[in-house]
Amino acid sequence: MSEEVALPEKFKRELGLPHGMDYHLVDITLKDGRKFCSIPVRHGAVIAGIRTDGTKVHLDFASDDILHLSRAHFASVKRLLALVVALVLAGLIALLLR
């Protein structure tokens, strides 16, 4: 299990414009049928295992397991704010742990 999975090149063109400060929200369908919704893609290359409510999700799949990727859409501004806060906090924690 991982908190980050590299995004295959073939899916990068499907990201479109960022939702915010260099992140995109995507829904992912795996080859085995499992789905992950509203997963952030940061820096256009890495899928971060943080849900829109700020909780972490273990991404127990590899890059080559991805069958389909599409942009996710927010249900509310509150969810967007929670995601931004979670991403900022995750970045700060990563900096502190270096």
C-alpha positions as CSV (number, residue, x, y, z in Angstrom):
1,M,0.0,0.0,0.0
2,S,1.2,3.5,-0.8
3,E,0.2,7.1,-0.2
4,E,1.4,8.1,-3.7
5,V,1.3,6.4,-7.1
6,A,3.0,7.8,-10.2
7,L,0.6,8.9,-12.8
8,P,1.1,7.2,-16.2
9,E,2.0,9.7,-19.0
10,K,-1.0,8.6,-21.1
11,F,-3.4,10.0,-18.4
12,K,-1.7,13.4,-17.9
13,R,-3.3,15.0,-21.0
14,E,-6.8,14.2,-19.5
15,L,-6.1,16.4,-16.4
16,G,-7.0,19.7,-18.1
17,L,-6.6,22.9,-16.1
18,P,-5.8,22.5,-12.4
19,H,-8.6,22.8,-9.8
20,G,-6.2,24.9,-7.7
21,M,-2.5,25.4,-6.9
22,D,-1.1,22.7,-9.1
23,Y,-3.5,19.9,-8.2
24,H,-6.3,18.1,-10.0
25,L,-9.0,15.9,-8.6
26,V,-9.6,12.7,-10.4
27,D,-11.8,9.6,-10.3
28,I,-9.8,6.5,-11.0
29,T,-11.1,3.1,-12.2
30,L,-8.8,0.2,-11.9
31,K,-8.6,-2.8,-14.2
32,D,-10.1,-5.0,-11.4
33,G,-13.2,-2.8,-11.2
34,R,-12.4,-0.9,-8.1
35,K,-12.9,2.9,-8.0
36,F,-11.3,5.7,-6.2
37,C,-13.1,9.0,-6.2
38,S,-11.9,12.6,-5.7
39,I,-8.2,11.7,-5.4
40,P,-5.8,14.6,-5.8
41,V,-3.1,14.6,-8.4
42,R,-0.3,16.9,-7.4
43,H,2.3,18.5,-9.6
44,G,0.8,16.7,-12.6
45,A,2.6,13.5,-11.8
46,V,1.7,11.9,-8.5
47,I,-1.6,10.7,-7.1
48,A,-1.7,11.7,-3.4
49,G,-3.7,9.5,-1.1
50,I,-5.7,12.3,0.6
51,R,-9.4,12.4,0.3
52,T,-11.3,15.7,-0.2
53,D,-12.3,15.6,3.5
54,G,-8.6,15.6,4.5
55,T,-8.4,11.9,5.5
56,K,-5.7,9.7,4.0
57,V,-6.5,6.7,1.9
58,H,-4.1,3.9,1.1
59,L,-3.8,3.5,-2.6
60,D,-3.2,-0.2,-2.9
61,F,-2.6,-0.3,-6.6
62,A,0.2,0.4,-9.1
63,S,0.4,2.9,-12.0
64,D,-0.2,0.1,-14.5
65,D,-3.4,-1.0,-12.7
66,I,-5.2,2.2,-13.8
67,L,-7.8,1.6,-16.5
68,H,-9.5,5.0,-16.6
69,L,-9.0,8.4,-15.1
70,S,-11.4,11.3,-15.3
71,R,-11.7,14.7,-13.7
72,A,-13.7,14.8,-10.5
73,H,-16.2,17.5,-9.7
74,F,-16.8,19.0,-6.3
75,A,-20.1,18.9,-4.6
76,S,-19.4,21.9,-2.5
77,V,-17.0,24.7,-1.7
78,K,-16.6,23.2,1.8
79,R,-15.0,20.0,0.3
80,L,-12.7,22.1,-1.8
81,L,-11.5,24.1,1.2
82,A,-11.0,20.9,3.2
83,L,-8.8,19.5,0.4
84,V,-6.7,22.7,0.1
85,V,-6.1,22.7,3.8
86,A,-5.2,19.0,3.8
87,L,-2.7,19.5,0.9
88,V,-1.1,22.5,2.6
89,L,-0.8,20.6,5.9
90,A,0.7,17.6,4.1
91,G,3.2,19.8,2.4
92,L,4.2,21.5,5.6
93,I,4.6,18.1,7.4
94,A,6.7,16.8,4.5
95,L,9.0,19.9,4.8
96,L,9.3,19.5,8.5
97,L,10.2,15.8,8.2
98,R,13.1,16.4,5.8
